[in-house]
Amino acid sequence: MAMVAVPLLALHLVARPHQGWAVAAAVVCYTLPGAVAVPALRRLLDRRDGAQLAGWDATLRAVVLGAIPLAAVVGSLTLPVYAGLLASSSLLHVWGTAGRYTLIAKSLPDEHRVAANGLMSAFQTAGYVAGPAIAGGLLAALNPAWIIGIDAVTFAVLAATYRCAMAAQGSQVSTEPTIGPRPGGFRTILSIRQLLGLTALTALFFLLYGPIVVALPITVSSYSHHTGPLLGLFWTLFAIGEGVGGLAAPYLRRWRPWPVAVGVIAGWGICMLPAGLGDPVYLALAGFGIGGLIYAPFSAISMALFQRLTPPGSLVSVLAASQSIILIVPSAGVTLGGPLVTAVGARHTILLSGLATIGLAAIAGVVILLARALRPEEDLLPLGESRN
């Protein structure tokens, strides 16, 4: 629901000449602070149990997002207040994500993690299928601030389920033995070539995605005066494709992971071209639906690579560090989306993003082929196989 409500509420709070900047600010504040706060929170959260980390994230989201409709009721919801509340709600998001995928790695052997990551993605996507559509329908009668309030209630339910998981596990602090101080997540990524390459590729992929978040609501308004429902339909079709793709991800574990990742990036760029070229709305909608289908395995496969390549005992900190990088760099793309939309227009911004993404896939493919030729011993087996 937030995918629709967060940018649209920003549009409601400012005049038209500044709408691109307002949407960019709202989207960045909903994600970036949590990434920036990772080093500061490492000592407090690094050894925490995965369920506890995820539960704290959901609780913070519920409380702070719930304050947004209250601020709207009392007439104090300005753009700076709105941005501040979104920023506060995001502080633990990176650690919550790390906690969820640490639970998977801790519970399952290597060959089953792609399936588990894909299933986790599919369950999460199920909410995105209904959420944007419901938000788009409710916007006919409700202010976007109340949609965010409903979203806060769903986070409260999620927090309660993690409390049950914590009670079942009976542990809140990691008990994994360590010898001496454990290296930080950033240092571990820098020391392992393939982790560094995976982080860089993912960050650049999401960097090029960033301007689309800013441009899409404005592009959708050119298709129809009913911006909310149509924007909800775009994200709903994307989520349906992503859900199906997440369930299909386990069937890709017999393929080598790097070519799959590059193919996903190229496919996503191609799917953005209809919206960028000004094709009829049904082709742009189809592009987002197929794009979600293509994109879904990327998350499952990249997360399985992190789970495989990270040394034991360092997974929480490495996932938190990588997620912070992957969020900070794309947030720069979202931030640049504002002036880019102002300079070339929303539709051309989507077109440039799609073409640049295709270019990134081509460059990554060449780099992977060169690396395989120079260091064949480092070529990864398919994620469903083991060297043992």
N, C-alpha and C positions, 0 to 999 in steps of 0.2 A: 504493500500500500504506500510505503514511503517513496517508492520510485516515482509515483505520480504526484503525491501530495507535497513532498519536500520542494521540488522546483516550482510547482504551481503556487504554493503559498508565497514563495519569494517573488513571483510575478505580481501577486496581489499587493505586495508591500511597497513597490516602487513604481515610478512613472515609466512609460514605454522606452524613452531613450536609454534608460539604465538597466533594462531587464536582463540583457546578456550578462552583465557584471553581477547582478543580483543572483541569478541562477547559478553561476559559477561559484560565488561565495557560499551559497547554501550547500551545494554538493560537496565542495571542498571541506567545509566545516563539519559535515556529517561523517567524514572519513579521516581527514588528515591528522587531527590532534592525537588520535590514538597511535598513529605511526610515529609521530615525533616523540611521544612520551615513552617509547619502548626502553631506551637506555636508562632513563630516570627510574623506571619501575622494575628494572631487572632484578635487583637484589631482593626486593619484596616478593616478587611473583615467580621467579625462575624455578623454584623447587615445589611450587604448589601443584596439587592434583589437577588433572585436566577437567574433571567435572566441576571443581570449585572455581577454576578460572572462567569457564563458560557460564556458570551461574552468576558470578559477580558481574560479568559483562551484561547479561540479560537484565539483572536487577537495576543496574545503573541506567540502561536504556529506558526501562519502564518508568522509573522515577522522573528522570529529566525530560523525556519526551512528553510525559503527562503534564508537565508544567506549561507546555506551549499553548494548549487550548485555554488554560486558566489565565495566562497572560493576555490572550486575545479577549477574554470575557471582561477583564478589568481595564482594557484599553491601553495596555502598556507594551503590546507586541510591535516593536519596530524592527527594522532589518538588523541593527546591531544586537538587540536582545535575542532575536531569533537565531542569528549566527552563533551567539554565545551559548545558547542552550543546545544547539546541535553539536557544537564543539565539545561541550561537557559530556554529552551522551556517548561520544565516541572514544573516550579515554581508554577503555578496557577492551575495545573491539578486537584489536590485534591479538591480545592474550586470550580472548575467548575463542578465536579461530584456532590458535595454536593448541588450546586445551582440547577442543573437539577432535582434531586429527592426531593428537598424542594418544588419546584414548583408543583410537583405531590401531595405531602402530603397536601399542602395548598389548592389545587383545588378540591380534591376528598375525600369522606368519607372512613373510614377504609376498608369496605368490597369491594371497587372497586380498591384498590391500587395494589393488585397483578396483576390484569388485566392491569392496566396502566403501572406498572413497566415492565411487560412482553412485552407490546406493544412498550414501549420505547426501550427495549433491541432488539426487532425484527427489528425496524427501523434502529437502529445503526448497527445491524448485516447485514442488506441489503447492506451496504457499504463494509463490510468485505467479502461478497460473491464475488462482482465484483473486489474489490481492489487488493487482492493478485493475482488473475488471470490476471488482466491487467498489474500489475507490472511484473509478470513472463514473459508475452509476450513482454513487452517493453524492458526488460533486454537484449533481443537479439540484440537490436540496441542502447540502451542508458546505460550510466554509472548509477549505483544506486544513485549517488548524484542528478541526474536530476529527478529520481522517487520521491525523497524526496522533490524536488522543486515543482513538481506537487501536492504532498500531501499538501504543504504549501498553494497552491491556494485554495484547498478545505476547509482548515481551514478559509481562508479569506471569503469565501462564508458563512460558518457557523457563523462567527462573525457578518456578515451583517444581518442574520436572527435574531440573538439575539438582535441586535439594534432595529429591528422592534418590537420585543416582549417588550423591555424596553419602547418604545414609547407608545405601546398599554396599558401597565400597568400604566404608568405615575408615577411610584414610583421606587426609587433607594435605599432607605434605609428602613429597617424593621421598622414598626410602632407598633409592638406588645408591649403592656405594660409590664413592669417588675417592681418588687419591690426589690430595693437594687441591688447589683451586681449579675449578672447572672453567675452561676458556669461554668467553662470551660468544653469542651467536654470530656477530659480525666477524669476529676473528676466525671462527670455524669456517664460515663461508669463504673468506678470502684464502684460506689455506687449502681448500679442495677445489680443483680446477672446474670440475663438472658442476658443483654447486654454484660456483660463481657464474659460470656460463648460463645455467638455468635461470638464476635470479635475474641476470641482465636481460636475457631474452624475454622473460615474462614481464619485466618492468617496461621494456620498450613497447611490447605488445599493448599493454594497458595504457601507456602514455599516449599512443595513437588513438586509443579508444576514447580518451578523456574528452576531446572536443565534441564528440557525438552526443554526450550527455547534455551539453549546453545547447547544441544546435537542434536536437530533435524536437523539443517542445515548440520552438519557434517555427521549425519546418512544418510540424503538424498543424499549427495555426493557419498556415497557408492553404492546407487541404480543406479545412472545415472550420466553421465558427464554433463547433462543439469540440473544443480542444481537449477537454478532460477525458471524455469517453474514448476519443480516437487515440490519444496518447496511451490510455490504459490498454487499448486493443493492441498497440504496437508491442508493449512490454509483455502482455499476456501471451501473444503468439511466440515471442522470444522465449518465454518461460516454458511453454508447451514443448517447443523444440528442444530446449535444454533438458527438460525432464526425460524425454525419450532418449536423448543422447546420453544422459547419465546412466540410464539402465543398460544402454548398449556398450558402455565403456569397457566392461569386463571382456568383451569379445576382441578387443584390441590388444590385450595383454600378450598375445603371441607375436605381436609386431614389435620391431625395435622402436624404443620410445622417442628418440630424437626425430626421425622422419615423420612420425605421427604428429608431434608437436608443431613442426614446420608446416605440414599440410593443413592443420587446423588454422594456423595464422593466415595462410594464403586464402583458405576458404572463407574465413570471416571477412577479409578485405573485399573479396569479390561480391559477397552478399550485401555489402553496404553501397555498391555502385548504383542500384536502381533508385534509392532515395536521393543520392547525390546528383544523379543525372536528371532528376525531375520526371521520372517515369510515372505512370498512373499510380494512384495510391495503393491499388491491390498488388502491384509488383513490389512496391516498397515494403508493404506488410509481409509479402511472401519472403522477401530478402531477410527480414528480421526473424521470421519463423525458422527458415533454413539455417540462418546464421546461428541461432540458439542450438539447433541440432548439431551443427559442426563444432561449435565452441565447447560443448559440454565435456567431451573426453579430455580436453586440455587440462582442466582442473584436476580430474582424477589421476591422470598420468603424471602431471608435474608434482602433485603431492606425493604420489607413490615413489617418485624419484628422490624427493627429499627424505622420505621415510627410509629408503634403502641406503642412500649415500651418507646420511648423518651418523656420526659415531654414537654408540650407546650412551645414554645419560645426558646428551646435549640436545635432544629433539625439541623440547619446549623452547629453549632459548634460540635455536636455529630457526624454527618456524616463526617465532615472534619477530626475529631480526629480518628474515626474508619477507614476511608480510608487511613489515614497516617500509622496507625499500619498495616493494611492489605497490604500496599505497602512496608513498610520497611522490614517486616519479609520475604516476598517472595523475595525481592531483595537480601537478604542474601542467599536464595536458588540459585538465578541466579549467584551470586558471587561465591558460592561454586561449581557451575556447571563447571567452568573452570578447577580447579584442579581435580574434580571428573572425568571429561572426560579424562583428561591427565592420571589419575591413572588407570581407569578401562575400558576406551573406551566409545564412544558416545552411542552405542547400549545398553551396560550394564547399563549405567546411566539411560536411559529411563526405563529399566526393574526394577531397584532398586526403582525408583520413583513410578512406578505403584504398586509394592508390598507394599511399605511403606504407600501409600495412602489407600490401602485396610486395612492395619493394623490400620490406624487412624480411619477409619469408624467403625471398630470393637470396638476399645476402646471407641469412642464417644457413640456408642450404649449402651454399658454397663453403662457408666456414666449417660446417660439420663434415663435409667431404674431405677438406684439407686435413682436419684434425684426425679423421679416421685413417687417412693415408700416412700421416706422420707418427701417430701413436695407436696402432691397431690393438694393442693390449688393453687400452682403456675403453674400447667400444663396448657399450652396455648390451648385455643379453636382453631379450624380451622380458617384461616384468613378470611373466608367468613362469620363468625359468630361473634356475640357480646354477652358479658355477660349481657348487659343492657336489 
